[in-house]
Amino acid sequence: MLTLKGLPTFDLDPGRARRIRERCHRALGRAGSGRRAGRVFEVVRSRVVESALVGGVSAVYLVEVLRRALHLYGW
């Protein structure tokens, strides 16, 4: 922490800050048009489906491992 105190501090140029802020507002305005919201829903839905498939395959694998282990020990 002592080495951080020795670092110089810099202020952002107000004009540059304004341009960055305007660019962000334009990007957010385009994203809020509804077209982007539908795409986000598709991505979330595909991740949910993918997670469910991976979970299902993992559960089947685990059941098979347990079944074989129980069979090996004579249960």
C-alpha positions, 0 to 999 in steps of 0.5 A, a space after each residue: 500500500 505504501 508504493 501506491 501512495 507514491 503513484 501520481 494521480 491524473 485527472 481526465 480531460 473534461 472534453 474527453 470525458 464528455 465525448 466518452 459519455 456521449 458515445 456511451 449514451 449513443 451505444 445504450 440508446 441503440 441497445 435499448 431499441 428492442 432488437 438487442 433485448 431479443 438477442 440477449 434473451 436468445 443467449 440466456 435461453 441457449 445457456 439455460 438449455 446448454 446447462 440443463 443438457 450438461 447437468 442431465 448427461 452428468 447425472 446419467 454418468 453419475 448414476 451409471 458409476 454408482 450402479 457399477 460400483 454397487 454391482 462390483 461390491 455385490 449390492 
